[in-house]
Amino acid sequence: MQDKRKIFLDSNVVIYAYCINRADKQKKAKQLFAERTVVISTQVLQEMANTLYKKFNVDFNTIRSLLNECVRNASAVHVNTQETIIKASVIAEVYRFSFYDSLIISSALEEDCNILYTEDLQHNQVIENKLKIINPFL
């Protein structure tokens, strides 16, 4: 049965869903896709494509296939807007996160997600009393 809470997956978590050399993390990432209402953003897709190409030497035909699969498995894909970017600058200033991490957080907040799954930020931190950051691999 699918959990109705909306979650946002950062690119590192999404990449693990396709990473066969880390079976433990792959299993957990795939489980998140299967059991939750998952939101990703165009930024996540961009980072995924870049990482697959640059770090894992995946060809673009395969990358396109994986991007299509990822979009099919997500419940929604958030497109960053001017408001997303402005909000990200505020988050970066207040919380001292990188701008790109702040864009992920801003997207998750705009999509009314309860949880952001990522390895990149502080586990259990709550942003704006709305969004809890969870490292799913701990």
Summary of the structure (lengths in Angstrom):
residues: 138
radius of gyration: 14.3
end to end distance: 23.6
largest distance: 41.3
contacts: 419
relative contact order: 0.18
helix: 52%
strand: 18%
